[in-house]
Every structure is written in structure tokens, then in C-alpha cells.
Amino acid sequence: MSNILPTATLGRTGLEVTRLGFGAGHRRAMTDEEMNAQLNAVLDAGINFIDTANDYGNSEEMIGRYLHHRRHEFVLATKCGCHPDGHIWTRENLFRGLHQSLDRLRVDSVDIMQLHNPTVAQCEQGELVQALQDMRAQGKVRWIGMSTTLPHLPTYLAWDVFDVYQIPYSALERDHEEWLTKTAQAGAGTIIRGGVALGKPGVGLGQSDRWQAFNEAGLDELKQSGESDTSFVLRYTLTHPDVHTNIVGTTNPAHLAENAQATLAGPLSQDVYAEARKRLDRIGVSPA
């Protein structure tokens, strides 16, 4: 088995990204030394896609501090619309966030700037698309994206202005399964969050009711010998042909290594994938 992580083309951006990405969201408190080691371990594992946001604690600052010297090794995506008092959907706040992000990340531009889950009405009223396009025209961002969910995704796809979409998806959260294909067919890149169902309860941020579906569907019976539940779910996510990159966040070096190994193991066999989908359908965990 090759130890080089598989890659995919992120839609019309043309960027070649590893199918396992890193979500640098805020989780447990880490010392500067731990953060330095963890972020560099991400790149050492071969991951070349990092997703963060202006409101993920000190995430952007740590990326800028500890990965500035390795900036050429990864695609950098962040988000705007964030504010200490909650999301504020105005042009002024988007540009405030942009400049703050650039300063924290110690860069002149970012590869991808995403809106952080506004409604369609908020997007229209704040003229947010125009703000992103102006950022791109100024050379501050290369590509523009939308972090979103149903019911807003179909409208955003119809606008045909976003280069990438960040969407929640896993074996245990299949609402967007068919929309992944529609997104890719529209030429956009797909960034998946929650692709390991946020980890097991008590270990990650997983929810017990969601993981109950794993047990009810009998997915444990489909695992390879020695394979963990989260590795199986990650491989299920990566079996979907229209998943370009799946961002997984962790502060645990062992979990990072496990995620990399699961990705290297490759997609599920078509027989196992079909059986898993059938079992999930049977208990009502189906596409919307």
C-alpha cells in the first residue's frame, strides 16, 4: 500500500488536494508547543488542505505562526462573516474579517475564502457575493466558496458563482448525499465536514444518537478485522466519488495517524458500500 495520500481535483479551482484534509477548528485547549507539533504533524502526514475560520479561537494565528515557513505545502481555506457577537452579514464585516485573517495567517492572500453559513436572504441583503468577488479582484483571495447546508444549497448552486462548497456528510448524516453529485456536476469543488461523524461520543464531538444508527444498521459487521468504527465511517465518506476532500479535526496525534491510515486503505469495496447503504436506508438514515 502506498504511503502517499490520494488526491482529487477541487472542481473548477484546478487545485489538487488530498482527500483527507485537516479542520483546524477550536477544540480542547492546547499549549503552543502542542499546537506547533500538531500542525506540523498534519503536513508531515502528507495532508495538503487546511480549513480554518476567523472565529475558530486562535486557529488562524497558530497556523500563521507555526506553518508560515511551509506555506507552499498546503492549500489554505478560511471563512468570513464572523464576529465576536455572532455572524454579521455586511460588506464591512466581511472585509474586516478578511484583513484580520490575512494578518493572523501572515499571508498576502488565501486560496479559498468561504462565507460561513449565511441564509439566502442574508446573502442577498448583504450583497455578500459581490464582496467576495471584490476580494478576488483585489488579489486577496484566489477562489470563493460557501459553507452551507440544505435548504440553502440548491439556491446557491443555481447562482453558479461559488467555486467550492463545504457541506456536512457521512454515513450517519446522509442528507446531502445526492447534492454532492449535483455540486460536482456543476463544476464546483466539494469540501466535506463531519466525514467521521465528528468522532465517537466521549472521544470527539460525536453525538450518541447519531452513532446509535451505526449500531442499529449493523455496520460493525462490515468492518475489516481491526478497523475502528470511525475509520469505517471515514472510508464510507471517501467512497462517494464526488467527495474531493474531507476535513477532519483532531488534537490527538494517534487519531491523526489513524485517519491517514484509513485514507490510505482506500474506499470501501463496492459490495461493502452497497450493503452499508442498504442497511442505512433500512433504518431511515437516507439521502434527503
Steps between C-alpha positions, in 0.01 A plus 500: 500500500636841402566744782408799283151633572266491200402832345210644302451812291297755695252581226559799278777630726731240348667460839625149574404433861545196719172321558575522872514862609546656842233701677678743731194579709518587867485202729676430827754753621851425378834646598701681234741206491215254444348715227836535326553124506145422387491740206837384371394138547205570269734599218747225585214251454464622142181704546501807275162660577432700817167664582459761771285805579525842653297391802683173576676639805871551431504249213600748229766654720654160575500402132674825415753460779590134456441429130610827340829341396311215331231708330590357157405150619125544546178651371360746755127560542337730754162663554351844551183650645616425852484748788546473879129575541392245239501501123443841343417491131619835370767592248681695770520202734608264222793725410583555866521124540704461184769743613504350848541152352783607270679659793457197724598253229801714399409488132414749227218283366314176570417226254132472594271739687164355603187662635430340837145363458275800433141456389405589145321811628808614693716439196274708277439783745867543584616471137748245627584345163611836367719547806673166435544582133657832595741320733601281208536798266734658755716187504422423864333164426541260208169314520168561673285249681195439714475293817133405503225241542153425372265674436734774373736290286272463193459877471872561532571239234251670267689828540810329355746740664676293766807296413475266799239389752556367850226254593435261792496134405576154634346154515304619802395834347394437141267795437738653246608178329329564167583870512869415506462360151300801381764732645783319323303484174468879520880516489549602862738349752358309796642533850343263750472571870383244754628216283578287804173607664708727730658199670361262758313649800739562786796502262417758235198725466274217387137478604377179661172494306687522171735217592204294616414472131839338440405224742141467381617457141747232602786679326739340746448174310638658182830622644834343421677318781647755739329796332352764732148635462628847410739360238210314337288815495788701355551243225124502431517877452799472267327230293258762368660590165411868528671561835812696411639559849372406843617726782547325832612684812678345794740599775606139550810388303383138509166595344680699230710194415191277502318734260798497265518121508126470431538731201796300372291183529281647229124496437277215610446222250192554289331200662561630853399854400174379346422286804572789738268729304228234498524453875495874565199542270322228694523692828411834344846657465454595136565790263257790536 
